[in-house]
Amino acid sequence: MTLELILQLASITLILASGPAIIFLVSLRQGNL
């Protein structure tokens, strides 16, 4: 595995992981939970 491929996979994983977290934080701020 090349370094570029590892960086791409890492960034994709971060984006996928941060999506639900951001939605959760926004709903927490608005008090919808």
N, C-alpha and C positions, 0 to 999 in steps of 0.2 A: 504493500500500500504506500502510495506517495504522500508527501506532506500536504499537497493541495487537496487530495481526496479526503484526508483526515479533517482538514480545516472546513471543507464543504459539509461533511457529515456533522461536524460539531456545530456549525452555524445553523444547519437545518434542524438539528435536535433542539438547539436553544430557542429557535423561533416557534417550533411546535410546543415546547414546554412552557414558553412565556405567554402564549396565546390564552389558554384557560386561566393562568395566574392573573393576567391583566384584567380579564373579564371579571374574575372573582374580586379583585381589588376595587374595580369600579362599582360593582354592585354593593360591595361592603361600604364604600363611601356614600352611596346614595341611600343606604339603609333598606335595600330591597330584600335582604335576607331575614 
